[in-house]
Amino acid sequence: MALYTKYFLLIIGFIGFSTQLYAQLCEGSLGDPVVEINFGSGSGRGSALGTDITAFTYNAAGELDEGEYTIANTTSGLKANAWHTTSDHTGDTNGYMMVINSAVIANEGVFYTKTVEGLCADTTYEFSAWLMNIMNPSAGTDQYHPNVTFRISDTSGNILGSYNTGDIAQTTSGSWQQYGFFFTLEAETEAVITILNSAPSAHPGNDIALDDIAFRPCGPTIESSIVDEVNITVSVCQDEVVSYIFKATVSEGYTDPQYQWQYSDDLGETWNDLLGETNLEFEFTDTTNAGLFNYRLTAANGNNITSESCRITSEEFSVEIFETPNSLTGESEQIFCSTQNATIALLEVNANAIWYDDLITGNLLTTTTPLVNGTTYYAAQETINGCESDERFAVTVYIVEPSLIIHDINSIICDTNNDNIETINLTDYESDLTACNDCIFTYYTSEDLNEDSLITTPESFIWDDSLETVYTKIESTDKCYQKVQITLTLGVSPYINIDDIIAICEQENYKIIDAGYGFNSYEWSTGDTSQTITVTDENLGEYWVTVYEDYGSYSCTSTKTFQIIASNSATISHINIEDWTVEDNSITIHLDDTSNGDYEYSIDGINFQESNRFTSLFSGEYDIYVRDKNECGITTARVYLLNYPKYFTPNGDGEHDTWYIKNSNAEPNMLIKIFNRYGKLLKVLDTVSAWDGTYNGNDLPTSDYWFQVIRENGETFVGHFTLKR
């Protein structure tokens, strides 16, 4: 019999894992795996294999010695520093693989063997497995490389096919490689898989990881297509009337080809035969149920079509049936205002909709289609998949005219601080915009009334000179809204240059108060309407004036309140001084009760202060200034802060030859007495004389001497100084 026995060599690299494929694999189509051994998964090590499966010894924990294997999800910790650290070939962190330290097992040591039952005679199968040389080159490059033989035999030991990998070389980071071959069963229904160690018995090296052993039927090539479609994946709506012809083309190879179409509704986990569909074409028409459905053609030789272990399969056809959306709901009558220029886009229903001009057929309307009074429009719900609801929802449109009488506003707002900005209450203008108590007023800075320009705090809106107009949307109970404008110009508020306090000095009888030139009108608290008023010293008190700057029919005003008081220049009653130090003296100025002004003080005529006391002063001469803040005059006085030398040297050299009180001539009636340490009076000085250090013409010796100063006001001061010879 002619069986499908074509071979080819396929080498493939996989992205994501370092993997390669070295195999003589099926060139045609494959069936579902008859055997798929992936060793399971788990967080720790897996269970031992039976002794009928491997000749190696199971190691449940710790590092592997020669001749041992384990089932693990990583090679980490199995051979410190000598092996690559890797997971199983799929990259699953919990996926198990078989890891073998095979160095001491001689040729033909069995890595793995298994008997496969339920196969089909007259059928070709593909066998494959994934291997990795787990030896790390950093541990040395002179190790023996694994060398593996795959062997398929019947239960009597007759070899049906075999494949040798050759030496599996080391790689720098560990590389999974897929190896395989195919073979044909004549009349057998069972086969024995054997994976053998073909490397020499030596140390070190010959260590290997094994994963994902697969056994699948192989047959002719099946090419899949959908008539008049580019792809074999289609999408339709639930209950949509469709007809897709799924077509398979099978190459030669079977002597008695048989076919069966299948479908899956669980993403290919399980497959069900389609009764009666045994030809190369299948017509898809059933869109009753929503979901994702897969279809495929299975093929086998003769009666083998009834066995899953014998069939090959086509590429899967995919049909996604989108659920029909529910019918729409909403207001069946919708009212719009003529000022809206309403379009289809403004019709409201409970979900995304497309609109037609007929209940059943009709034309699809764009969202920019203008609405017409008295016209009925029909909405179907549309999903993101383009499916429509079965029934259309009818909406009848009525266009009404606005009933409000509205007015634009063009006015002036006064800039209180003349800083080109003013906070205003926009709601104050509502009664001027329209006469409506139940209307809703919304304010915007943009004419198109978009949300980005919404004014959220109209009661305290800041208007500046960059803004010309605010747009007001007025919504009334007649379903209409109207748009009006509030156009405002910032008017300059007049500035009144009058001081808060104005003094009439005692040498004056009146003051002329000037509110400033150029205003349109004036209003004084006195009843006057002129630019100026005259206030006499008999009419002291509080006054105000309001001035008006006209802008057409609008006016900006300013009001100034001020005080008229009496004032005079100060009269100094006395000055207290604290002196007799070098630089810690003070002056305190006292005024007479007749001084009724507001005064400030200075000791240099330049720098004035509020306080009447000056401290930390050097001794010497000072001119006192008392100035009325209301310009009613300056009063002056001169004082002297006295001090004395702490020593003198009467030796005739012209320096410090006499002792006297500095600035004492400022007080002509001052008396100075000088004593020795025993209290004997030695000299009496007036304010213009000095002591030369003698007594009755005789020089007095070096010593401390005392003095007493009696001032004009009766105050006394006692101190001492040194005479040095």
DRENZARO-924662 format. One line per 4 residues: number of its first residue (from 1); their letters; for each residue x, y, z of C-alpha. Coordinates in steps of 0.1 Angstrom, whole numbers, always signed. Each point is the difference from the previous one (the first is absolute). Layout:
N
NUM	a	X,Y,Z | ...
//
This chain:
725
1	maly	+0,+0,+0 | +11,+36,-7 | +5,+18,+32 | +10,+36,+6
5	tkyf	+37,-2,+7 | +16,+32,-11 | +28,+14,+22 | +17,+34,+4
9	llii	+25,+17,+23 | -13,+30,+19 | +21,+24,+21 | -19,+27,+19
13	gfig	+10,+26,+26 | -25,+11,+26 | -2,+36,+14 | -5,+3,+38
17	fstq	+20,-31,+9 | +33,-11,-13 | -13,-30,-20 | +8,-17,-32
21	lyaq	-15,-29,-20 | +21,-28,-15 | -23,-27,-15 | -13,-19,-29
25	lceg	-36,+10,+4 | -33,-4,-18 | -3,+22,-31 | -38,-5,-2
29	slgd	-27,+6,+26 | +1,-13,+36 | -28,-13,+22 | -6,+5,+37
33	pvve	+27,-14,+23 | -4,-36,+8 | +26,+3,+27 | +9,+33,+16
37	infg	+24,-4,+30 | +10,+33,+17 | +6,-15,+35 | -26,+22,+16
41	sgsg	+5,+31,+22 | +4,+11,+36 | +19,+22,+24 | +23,-27,+13
45	rgsa	+15,-31,-15 | -22,-25,-18 | -7,-36,+6 | +24,-28,-10
49	lgtd	-6,-18,-33 | -5,-38,+0 | +30,-23,-2 | -16,-13,-32
53	itaf	+4,+35,-15 | +36,+9,+7 | +32,-18,+10 | +12,+29,+22
57	tyna	-4,+5,+37 | -24,+27,+13 | +13,+27,+22 | -27,+18,+20
61	agel	+22,+27,+16 | +35,+15,-3 | +25,-1,-28 | +0,-28,-25
65	dege	+28,-26,-1 | +10,-20,-30 | -28,-24,-11 | -27,+21,+17
69	ytia	-29,+20,-13 | -28,+22,+14 | -32,+16,-11 | +3,+37,+6
73	ntts	-11,+35,-12 | +36,+14,+1 | +35,-13,-2 | +11,+24,+28
77	glka	+16,-18,+29 | +3,-33,-19 | +37,+4,-7 | +16,+31,+14
81	nawh	+19,+21,-26 | +2,-28,-25 | -34,+2,-16 | -20,+27,-17
85	ttsd	-29,+13,+20 | -31,-5,-21 | -38,-6,+2 | -18,-25,-23
89	htgd	+0,+7,-37 | -33,+20,+0 | +13,+25,+26 | -27,-10,+25
93	tngy	+16,+7,+35 | -20,-30,+14 | +3,-23,-30 | +19,-32,+7
97	mmvi	+27,-16,-21 | +22,-31,+4 | +36,+8,+10 | +26,-28,-3
101	nsav	+36,-3,+12 | +10,-28,-24 | +38,+0,+1 | +6,-35,+13
105	iane	-26,-19,-19 | +15,-17,-31 | -14,+0,-35 | -36,-10,-4
109	gvfy	-10,+12,+35 | -38,+6,-2 | -10,+36,+8 | -37,-6,-6
113	tktv	-22,-28,-15 | -38,-3,-4 | -24,-22,-18 | -27,+18,-20
117	eglc	-32,-18,-7 | -30,+7,-22 | +19,+8,-31 | -11,-6,-35
121	adtt	+13,-23,-26 | +9,+14,-34 | +8,+34,+16 | +31,+22,+2
125	yefs	+9,+17,+33 | +24,+27,+10 | +20,-3,+33 | +18,+30,+16
129	awlm	+15,+11,+33 | +19,+31,+14 | +35,-4,+13 | +27,+23,+16
133	nimn	+36,-5,+8 | +0,+15,+34 | +38,+0,+5 | +12,+36,+5
137	psag	+32,+8,-20 | +13,+20,+31 | +5,-34,+17 | +22,-11,-29
141	tdqy	-3,-7,-37 | +16,-35,+0 | -32,-18,+12 | -16,-28,-20
145	hpnv	-31,+13,-19 | -33,-18,+3 | -8,-22,-30 | -36,-14,-1
149	tfri	-17,-26,-22 | -38,-1,-5 | -13,-34,-8 | -35,-12,-9
153	sdts	-6,-38,+1 | -29,-24,+0 | -8,-20,+31 | +21,-29,-14
157	gnil	+31,+23,+0 | +1,+5,-38 | +13,+35,-6 | -25,+21,-21
161	gsyn	+21,+31,-1 | +28,+19,+18 | +18,+33,+0 | +33,+10,+16
165	tgdi	+6,+36,+11 | +38,-2,-2 | +19,+20,+26 | -21,+27,+16
169	aqtt	+25,+28,+4 | +4,+24,+29 | -14,+35,-2 | +9,+31,+19
173	sgsw	-35,+5,+15 | -17,-34,-5 | -20,-8,-31 | -31,-22,-3
177	qqyg	+0,-20,-33 | -28,-20,-15 | +8,-33,-16 | -23,-25,-18
181	ffft	-7,-23,-29 | -30,-18,-15 | -7,-37,-6 | -28,-21,-15
185	leae	-20,-29,+16 | -10,-28,-23 | -24,-20,+20 | +10,+8,+36
189	teav	-22,+19,+24 | +26,+3,+28 | +35,+14,+0 | +28,+4,+26
193	itil	+18,+34,+3 | +36,-2,+12 | +24,+29,+7 | +35,-13,+4
197	nsap	+33,+13,+12 | +25,-4,-29 | +29,+19,+16 | +30,-19,+14
201	sahp	+3,-7,+37 | +22,+28,+12 | +3,+28,+25 | -7,+29,-1
205	gndi	-28,+10,-23 | -28,-19,-17 | -26,+18,+21 | -34,+8,-16
209	aldd	-35,+14,+5 | -30,-16,-18 | -34,+15,-5 | -33,-1,-21
213	iafr	+1,-35,-17 | -26,+0,-27 | -15,-27,-23 | -23,+11,-28
217	pcgp	-15,-15,-32 | +14,+13,-33 | -17,+1,-34 | -5,+19,-32
221	ties	+0,+38,-1 | -34,+16,+7 | -5,+36,-13 | -28,+20,+15
225	sivd	-20,+29,-16 | -34,+17,+1 | -15,+5,-35 | +2,+37,-10
229	evni	+18,+9,+33 | +36,+10,+6 | +3,-16,+34 | -14,-30,+18
233	tvsv	-13,+22,+28 | -33,+18,-3 | -23,+20,+23 | -38,+2,-3
237	cqde	-29,+13,+20 | -24,-22,+18 | -29,-11,-22 | +16,+15,-30
241	vvsy	-7,-18,-32 | +33,-12,-14 | +15,-28,-21 | +37,-8,+3
245	ifka	+15,-30,-18 | +28,-15,+20 | +23,-18,-24 | +28,-25,+5
249	tvse	+24,-12,-26 | +18,-33,+8 | +31,-11,-18 | +6,-36,-12
253	gytd	+11,-27,+24 | -29,-19,+13 | -13,-30,-21 | -35,+4,+16
257	pqyq	-2,+36,+13 | -29,+6,+24 | -11,+34,+15 | -19,+13,+30
261	wqys	-7,+37,+9 | +1,+9,+36 | -8,+31,+21 | +11,+13,+34
265	ddlg	-17,+26,+23 | +27,+0,+27 | +30,+13,-19 | +11,-34,-13
269	etwn	+0,-18,+34 | -26,-25,-13 | -12,-8,-35 | -33,-14,-12
273	dllg	-9,-17,-33 | -24,+18,-23 | -25,-27,-10 | +0,-7,-37
277	etnl	+28,+25,-8 | +25,-24,-16 | +9,+19,-32 | +28,+24,-7
281	efef	-24,+30,+2 | -22,+11,+28 | -26,+28,-2 | -2,+22,+31
285	tdtt	-35,+16,+5 | -10,-4,+36 | +4,+34,+19 | -26,-8,+27
289	nagl	+23,+0,+30 | +26,+27,+8 | +35,-10,+8 | +34,-11,-15
293	fnyr	-2,-33,-20 | +29,-19,-17 | -4,-24,-28 | +25,-25,-16
297	ltaa	+1,-29,-24 | +15,-33,+12 | +13,-26,-25 | +12,-36,+2
301	ngnn	+4,-30,-21 | -31,-23,-2 | -15,-10,+33 | +27,+18,+19
305	itse	-22,+31,-2 | -19,-13,+30 | +31,+1,+23 | +14,+32,+14
309	scri	+35,-16,+1 | +0,-4,-38 | -14,+33,-13 | +18,+30,-13
313	tsee	-17,+35,+3 | -2,+31,-21 | +8,+35,+12 | -29,+12,+21
317	fsve	-27,+22,-15 | -12,+27,+25 | -35,+15,+1 | -9,+27,+26
321	ifet	-37,+6,+3 | -7,+33,+17 | -30,+3,+23 | -29,+20,-14
325	pnsl	-5,+32,+21 | -32,+7,+17 | -26,+24,-14 | +4,+36,+10
329	tges	-22,+20,+24 | -5,+37,+6 | -25,+28,-5 | -21,-7,-30
333	eqif	-7,+37,-5 | +28,+25,+3 | -2,+37,-2 | +26,+24,-13
337	cstq	+3,+37,-4 | +4,+16,-33 | +30,+19,+13 | +19,-33,+6
341	nati	+2,-9,-37 | -4,-35,+13 | +14,-31,-18 | -2,-37,+3
345	alle	+29,+2,+25 | -23,+16,+26 | -26,-28,+1 | +2,-18,+33
349	vnan	-4,-38,+6 | +14,-23,+26 | +30,-13,-20 | +21,+6,-31
353	aiwy	-23,+2,-30 | -1,+3,-37 | -30,+17,-16 | -22,-8,-30
357	ddli	-28,+17,-18 | -22,-31,+0 | -11,-26,+26 | +12,-31,-20
361	tgnl	+22,+10,-30 | +7,+36,-9 | +32,+21,-2 | +27,+3,+27
365	lttt	+1,+36,+12 | +32,+18,+10 | +3,+17,+33 | +1,+34,-17
369	tplv	-34,-5,-16 | -23,+29,+10 | -31,-9,+20 | -33,+10,-17
373	ngtt	-31,+9,+20 | -26,-28,+1 | +23,-26,-14 | +6,-35,+15
377	yyaa	+34,-15,+2 | +9,-36,+7 | +29,-12,+22 | +18,-33,+1
381	qeti	+25,-8,+27 | +35,-6,-15 | +28,-17,+19 | +37,+5,-5
385	ngce	-2,-31,-22 | -24,+16,-24 | -30,-22,+9 | -35,+16,+2
389	sder	-30,-7,+22 | -28,-19,-17 | -26,+28,+6 | +3,+37,-6
393	favt	-12,+26,+25 | -22,+28,-14 | +5,+37,+11 | -22,+28,-13
397	vyiv	+16,+34,+0 | -18,+34,+7 | +18,+33,-7 | -13,+29,+21
401	epsl	+7,+37,-1 | +14,+18,+31 | -25,+19,+21 | +23,+23,+20
405	iihd	+7,+36,-9 | +37,+5,+5 | +24,+29,+1 | +37,+3,-5
409	insi	+18,+22,+25 | +27,+25,-9 | +11,+19,+30 | +28,+15,+21
413	icdt	+15,-15,+32 | +21,+23,+21 | +36,-11,+7 | +0,+7,+37
417	nndn	+38,-2,+4 | +8,+10,-36 | +21,-32,-3 | -18,-13,-32
421	ieti	-18,-27,+21 | -34,-1,+18 | -20,-26,+18 | -36,+1,-9
425	nltd	-32,-20,+5 | -13,-11,-34 | -33,-11,+15 | -8,+37,+6
429	yesd	-7,+4,-37 | -25,-29,-3 | -31,+22,+4 | +13,+23,-27
433	ltac	+6,-30,-24 | -36,-13,+2 | -30,+0,+22 | -1,-36,+11
437	ndci	-1,-13,+36 | +3,-37,-9 | +28,+2,-25 | +34,-15,+5
441	ftyy	+29,+23,-8 | +34,-14,-9 | +30,+22,-9 | +29,-7,-24
445	tsed	+30,+18,-13 | -3,-16,-34 | -28,+6,-26 | -4,-37,-7
449	lned	-9,-6,+36 | +24,-29,+4 | +7,-16,+34 | +36,+12,+0
453	slit	-12,+36,+1 | -27,-5,+27 | +2,+27,+28 | -5,-20,+32
457	tpes	-2,+29,+25 | -20,+28,-18 | -7,+16,+34 | +37,+10,+3
461	fiwd	+12,+1,-36 | +33,+18,-6 | -3,+23,-31 | +32,+14,-14
465	dsle	+9,+22,-30 | +7,-31,-22 | -37,-10,+1 | -26,+17,-21
469	tvyt	-31,-22,+2 | -16,-27,+22 | -26,-22,-17 | -30,-10,+20
473	kies	-21,-32,-7 | -36,+5,+12 | -20,-32,+2 | -37,+3,+4
477	tdkc	-29,-24,+6 | -10,+1,-37 | +30,-24,-7 | +18,+29,-17
481	yqkv	+32,+16,+9 | +11,+34,-12 | +34,+16,-1 | +6,+36,+10
485	qitl	+31,+21,+5 | +12,+21,+29 | +26,+24,-14 | +17,+21,+26
489	tlgv	+27,+26,-1 | +23,+9,+29 | -5,+37,+8 | +26,+19,+19
493	spyi	-11,+9,+35 | +8,+37,+8 | +28,+6,+25 | -4,+26,+27
497	nidd	+33,+15,+12 | -11,+11,+34 | +19,-9,+32 | -18,-20,+27
501	iiai	+7,+28,+25 | +3,+37,-9 | +11,+25,+26 | -8,+37,+4
505	ceqe	+30,+15,+17 | -5,+25,+28 | +14,+27,-22 | -26,-8,-26
509	nyki	-38,+6,+0 | -11,-24,-27 | +10,-27,-26 | -11,-4,-36
513	idag	-7,-37,-7 | +4,-9,-37 | -15,-33,-13 | +19,+2,-33
517	ygfn	-5,+14,-35 | -18,-17,-29 | -27,-21,+16 | -35,+3,-14
521	syew	-17,+9,+33 | +7,+4,+37 | -21,-6,+31 | +12,+12,+34
525	stgd	-13,-9,+35 | -6,+38,+3 | -24,-1,-29 | +24,+18,-23
529	tsqt	+4,-13,-36 | +32,+19,-10 | +35,-12,-4 | +11,+16,+33
533	itvt	-14,+10,+34 | +13,+23,+27 | +1,-12,+36 | +7,+24,+29
537	denl	+16,-7,+34 | -35,+3,+15 | -13,-30,-20 | +24,-28,+9
541	geyw	-11,-36,-4 | -7,-28,-26 | -8,+8,-36 | -5,-20,-32
545	vtvy	-1,+6,-37 | -12,-22,-29 | +12,+6,-36 | -15,-14,-32
549	edyg	+17,-11,-32 | -26,-5,-28 | +1,-26,-27 | -31,+8,-21
553	sysc	-30,-9,+22 | +22,-18,+25 | +22,+16,+27 | +29,-12,+21
557	tstk	+2,+17,+34 | +24,+3,+29 | -6,+13,+35 | +26,+14,+24
561	tfqi	-6,+5,+37 | +25,+22,+19 | +4,+20,+33 | +6,+37,+4
565	iasn	+19,+6,+32 | +18,+29,+18 | +37,-2,+5 | +30,+22,+10
569	sati	+37,+0,+4 | +13,-17,+31 | +9,+18,+32 | +28,-17,+20
573	shin	-7,+1,+37 | +33,-17,+11 | +26,-24,-11 | +13,-28,+22
577	iedw	+36,-11,-6 | +20,-28,+14 | +37,+6,-5 | +35,-3,+15
581	tved	+9,-31,-21 | +19,-2,-32 | -26,-16,-22 | -30,-12,+21
585	nsit	-18,+33,+5 | -36,+8,-8 | -23,+29,-8 | -38,+1,+8
589	ihld	-21,+29,-14 | -32,+11,+18 | -26,+22,-17 | -23,+25,+15
593	dtsn	-37,-8,+3 | -8,+27,-26 | +17,-21,-27 | -30,-16,-17
597	gdye	+15,-13,-32 | +14,-33,-11 | +38,+2,+4 | +32,-18,-8
601	ysid	+35,+5,+14 | +36,+3,-13 | +35,+8,+13 | +15,+7,-34
605	ginf	-29,+17,-19 | +0,-28,-26 | -10,-33,+16 | -33,+3,+20
609	qesn	-16,-25,+23 | -33,-4,+18 | +17,-4,+35 | +9,+30,+20
613	rfts	+30,-18,+16 | +35,-5,-15 | +24,-24,+15 | +36,-13,-3
617	lfsg	+13,+35,-7 | +36,+13,+2 | +6,+30,+22 | +0,+33,-17
621	eydi	-23,+26,-16 | -34,-9,-15 | -26,+20,-19 | -36,-12,+7
625	yvrd	-27,+1,-27 | -37,-5,+6 | -20,+0,-33 | -37,+1,-4
629	knec	-11,-27,-24 | -26,+23,-15 | +26,+26,-9 | -10,+25,+27
633	gitt	+37,+7,+9 | +32,-13,+15 | +12,+9,+35 | +37,-3,+9
637	arvy	+21,+0,+31 | +37,-7,+9 | +12,-22,+28 | +35,-11,+12
641	llny	+8,-34,+13 | +28,+6,+26 | +30,-21,+7 | +34,+4,+17
645	pkyf	+36,-12,-6 | +9,-31,+20 | +35,+13,+5 | +23,+29,-8
649	tpng	+38,+6,+0 | +10,+35,+10 | +36,-3,-12 | +1,+31,-23
653	dgeh	+2,-20,-33 | -32,+17,-13 | -21,-32,+1 | -24,-8,+28
657	dtwy	+16,+27,+22 | -33,+10,+17 | -32,-17,+11 | -35,+14,-8
661	ikns	-36,-11,-7 | -6,-2,-38 | -28,+22,-14 | -5,+15,+35
665	naep	-2,+35,-16 | -35,-10,-12 | -11,+4,+37 | +14,+33,+12
669	nmli	-14,-5,+35 | +16,-34,+5 | +24,-3,+30 | +29,-26,+2
673	kifn	+18,-9,+32 | +33,-21,+2 | +10,-20,+31 | +29,-22,+10
677	rygk	-7,-36,+11 | -5,+13,+36 | -27,+24,-9 | +21,+32,+1
681	llkv	-13,+26,-24 | +28,+9,-23 | -16,+20,-28 | -33,+16,-10
685	ldtv	-5,+4,-38 | -25,+19,-20 | -11,-11,-35 | +28,+18,-18
689	sawd	+30,-9,+22 | +22,-31,+4 | +22,-14,+28 | +38,-3,-5
693	gtyn	+7,-25,+27 | +13,+24,+27 | -11,+11,+34 | +11,+34,+13
697	gndl	+26,+0,-29 | +14,-34,+9 | -1,-30,-23 | -21,-28,+15
701	ptsd	+12,-35,-3 | -12,-28,-22 | -33,-13,+15 | -37,-4,-5
705	ywfq	-21,+31,+6 | -37,+5,+4 | -23,+26,-15 | -36,+11,+5
709	vire	-21,+17,-27 | -30,+21,+10 | -22,+8,-30 | -24,+28,-7
713	nget	-30,-21,+7 | +15,-11,+34 | +10,-34,-11 | +34,-12,+13
717	fvgh	+26,-24,-14 | +30,-15,+18 | +29,-16,-17 | +38,-5,+2
721	ftlk	+30,+3,-23 | +38,-6,+1 | +28,+26,+1 | +31,-15,-14
725	r	+36,+15,+4
//
